[in-house]
């Protein structure tokens, strides 16, 4: 085969991955969770010099309480990461399930994904965490809230929509 033909190959000519749905959704959840955790770590490090380990520890504080989570070192950071990856995998799975019933979610992944991300932010941080968290509520700076809304739209909602769309394209 000539080198020019090899260079002309596109993605559609490559063998397709045969990941089962659960692995596809898990990969999507870990990806969006990692993007969001990296965003939060970068934001707080640049704004206030907060060590990146504090981000997953603050998530662990939802179940352990603030003092226990912050004093637990790497163990509570790992717990926080596991909890957050569980939640972000559920978020990716949720979009996938909704898209099975509502084709518009697959047809307009940028718009619908962004709206989904914003709705998830509101549900998680304005309803679920305040209701069920073991940590006492703390006031958040307005710029953090606004940055989180944008991050949830761009780093969680839209990628969840694109993962769902790609899965459904692979199945057709």
N, C-alpha and C positions, 0 to 999 in steps of 0.2 A: 504494500500500500504506500502511495506517495505521501511525503510529508505534508503537502498542501491539503490533501484530503483529511489527514489527521487534524490539522489546524482548523478545518472548516466544520468539524463536529460541533454540534451545539448540545445544550443540556438535554434536549428531548431524545437525543440518540444514545445517551448514557443509560446504563442499567438503572432501573428504579429500585429504591430501597423498599424492602418488604417489611418494614417495622409494623408490628401490631399496633392497633389504635392506642392501647394503654401506654405503650412506650413512646409513641408520638406525642401524646398529651403530657406525659411526664417530662419529656424533653422540652416541650414548650413551657411548662410550668417552671422548670428549673432555669430555663433561659430568661424568662421575664422576671422571675424572682431575683436572679443574679443582676440583671440590668437595674432593677429598682434598688436593690441593696447597695450596688456600686454608686448609683445616683445619690442616695441618702448619705452614704459615707463621705462622698466627695463634697456634698453640700455642707455638712456639719463640720468637716475638717477645714474647709476654706473659710466658713463663716466664724467658727469659734474654736478651732483647733481640737475638736473632739476626736478621740482615737476611734478608728473604724470598728474596733471590737464592740464599742458601745451600741452600735446600731442593732446587731442581732441580740445583744443583751437586753436592749429596751423592748424588743419583741418578746423575749422570754419573760420579761416583767409582767406581761399580760396574764401569765399563769402563775408566776412565782412571787410577784410583788417586786417593787423597785429595789429595795435593799438586797434581797436574796439574789436577784438577777445580776446586779452590778458587782456583787462580791464573789460571784461564782466562777469568774475567770473564763477560760476557754470552754468549759463544760456548759455553762449557761449560754454562751455565744452559739455553740453548736445546737443546743436546744432551740434557741431563737431562729436559727437558720432552718432547722428541720420544720418547725412550725410554719415559718413563712413560705418555704417551698411547698408544703402541704396546701396552704391557702392559695398560692399562685397556681398550683396545678389544678385546684378546684376551680379557679377563675377561668383558666384556659378550657377546662372541661365544660364549664357552664356555657361559654360562648359556643363551643362545638355543639352542645345539645340544643341550645336555642336555635342555632343556624339550621339544624335538621328540620325544624318546624317552620322557620321563617326565612325563606330564600333571600329576602332583602338583605339579611345580615351577611350573606355570601356575596351578593351583587355589589354592595357598597361597603367594603371592609374598612376603608379609612374613616368615613363618617360614622358608621355604626359602631366600629371598634372604639373610636374616641369617646363616643357617648357611653358605651359600655364601661370603659375605663373610669370615666367620671362618676358613673353610677356606683361602680364598685368602691371607689374612694369614699363616697358619701356613706355607703352601707357599712363599710368596714370601720372607718375612723370617726364617723359621726353617730353611728348607731351601735354596732356590735362591741367595739372596744370599750366605749364608755359604759355600756350596760354590764359587760361581763368581765372586765379587766380586774385583776387583783391589784394593779398599780393605781395609786391615787391620780386623778386627772390633773394635768398641768397645762397652763396656758401655752399656746404655741404662737410664735411670731407670724404675722400675716404673710410675709414673704415665703415662709415655709409651707403654709397652707396652699398658697397659690402655686408654688413650685410642685407640690405633691399632686395637685389636680392636673397640672400639665403632664407630669411624669406618668401618672396613671393612664392618661389618655394615650400618650406616645409610647410608653415603655411596657404597658400591660394590655390595654384595650386593643390597640391597633395590631400588635403582634399576635394576640389571641385570635383576632379576626383573620389575619393572614394565615395562621396555622390551620384554622378551620377551613378556609377557602382552599388551601393547598391540599389538605386531606380529601376534600370532596372532589377536587379536580383529579386526584390520583385514582379515585374510585370510579370515575366515569370513563 
